[in-house]
């Protein structure tokens, strides 16, 4: 099973590379700015990313592996002359084996829904920022795939875009609300620093950490993702395709081994 998943990921990388090469001649002058907009989590661009992560070495015996496909639509709304409201949703579809010894689970995980109130124009110092509420919805189809409780908290993001560079950080904190499950109440902080470089021909090289601190278990989980992506056009539909590696700088008990993989395809709907 693990070998088949590795073969599937390898074929996925080959597919993405071929697709990028095929679409290279279809680039327009505006695709560099489109690529930079993708590096901004709260841009005024409707996007629908599909992000596929694969990790090994999970579970108490280190024999588990998991594939997670995350659907992450980002939809901005103009709510005033100078303000946007950006909806950012993460819906995980999870397939895992031996994370719990001698058991497998497949299904939907918990949904994370964020709302960012963001000024339409950068600050005088060039900062783009947004802040608002974040919610964890107990939508998991299996108890092993979620927390079985509702949680709420605050989220924020701040970034700068200078020439081809984008850098900044996104953060949130979630607290369990009215926990009636057997699981400990959610109390977790998330920090995602990121930096990316976009070339004139719309290649984007990005590096980001996805650090989570569980205040109940007092443990960190810190995967670092290195991703290469490119804007291509299929018919009239622009999309970004990419892939890369995940390095687990810090893993909690039962967490992943050193390396994993990530593939992504993002459908773009510029105004």
Residue, then its C-alpha position, 0 to 999 in steps of 0.5 A: x500500500x505504501x509503495x503504491x502511494x509513493x508511485x502515485x505521488x511520483x506520477x502526480x509530480x510528473x503530471x504537474x511538470x508536464x502540465x506546466x511545460x505544456x502551458x508555458x506558452x500560454x502565459x500572458x503579461x499579467x500572470x506574474x501579478x496573478x502568481x503574486x496574488x496567490x502568495x497573498x492569503x487575503x488577496x481580492x482573488x477568488x481561488x480554489x486550491x486543492x492541496x495533497x499532503x502525504x506523510x509517513x511514520x505516524x502512530x505509536x509504532x511509526x508504521x502509519x501513513x496518511x494522505x490528506x486532500x484539502x479543499x481550500x476555497x478563498x472568496x473575497x467580498x467587498x463590504x465597504x468602500x475601503x474594506x473586504x471580508x475574505x472567507x477562507x475554508x479548509x475542508x480535509x479529506x483523509x485516508x490513513x492506515x495504522x495511525x491507530x495500530x491495525x486500523x484504517x480510516x477514510x473520510x472527511x475531517x474537521x472543517x476550519x473556517x476563517x474570516x478576515x476583515x481586511x483594508x483594500x489598500x495597503x498601509x502607508x508602510x506597505x503592509x497588507x493585513x487582515x484579522x477576524x474570527x476562526x472556527x473549528x467545525x466538528x464535521x469529521x466522519x470518524x472520531x479518529x479524524x477529528x476532535x469531536x468538538x466545536x472550537x472558536x478563536x481569532x486569526x490574523x495575517x500580515x504580509x508585504x509584497x516588494x518586487x518579486x518577493x512576498x513575505x509575512x505570517x498567518x496565525x490563529x488560536x482556537x479554544x474548545x467551546x462546550x466540549x461534551x466529548x471524551x477528547x481534551x478541549x481544543x487549545x491550540x495555536x497555529x503560526x504560518x510564516x511564509x516567503x515566496x519569490x515569483x519570476x517574470x515567467x510566473x514560476x513561484x518558489x515558496x517556503x513556509x512553516x505550519x507550526x502548531x502548538x498544543x497547549x494541552x499536551x505541550x507539544x509542537x508539530x512543525x512541518x516546513x514546506x518547500x514548493x515550486x509552482x507555476x501559472x498555466x492556462x487550460x482553455x480559458x481557465x488559469x490555474x496554478x500547479x505545483x509540488x514539493x517536499x515537507x520536512x518535519x522539523x518537530x513532530x509530536x508523539x505519534x507524529x510523522x517522520x522526517x519527510x513528506x510530499x505536497x502537490x497542489x492545483x489551484x483554480x483561479x477566478x480573477x475579476 
